[in-house]
Amino acid sequence: MWYRNAQQAQRALYAVATTQGGYFTAKQAGEAGYGNRHLDYHTAVGNFERVGHGLYRLPIISLDEHDELIRLSLWSRDRRDQPQAVASHATALAFHHLSDVLPTRIDLTVPPTFRKPVPSTVIVLHNASLAATDVQEAAGFRVTTPARTLLDVAKDHSFGREQLDKAIADAVDRGLVRRSWLRAAAGHLSGS
């Protein structure tokens, strides 16, 4: 019979949760050594918070600046427990500090096969297959690169031309995109 070491399980779970803003999935808890009974017990006594289907949080870890993006990334996980959503469009512009846009919604790009219902009216899902070069890792979630973000925003007709021009200028000034890339992408960035 296998016996779990409670201290090792706690250390393993905390190691995962601290990289995800305090969040962890039931599968990650299981891999750390917490069975369903352990999850139920720790939730009942307040050590864990249940925040969604198969999603938990350690309340002793402070909320992260990007808490909602971390939570949505974990919400989007597939059957293999892999997050599918990538912060994109105006949300990614704000993350990269490009232009002075203050998004009123959360833009996420998901694969075309993604089928989960949207958990909130302020979330907009965009369907696209993103290449690995279009995505970068942030603390607990993924976000589109500045170059991909500019291309996405240029195709989004709800985004103003003046804001797009400012985002492009900011990206070039900060060295996030090269002028050669800008010339090559000019057709896409002109809104065509």
Order of alpha helices (4+ residues) and beta strands (2+ residues): alpha-beta-alpha-alpha-beta-beta-alpha-beta-alpha-beta-beta-beta-beta-alpha-alpha-alpha-alpha
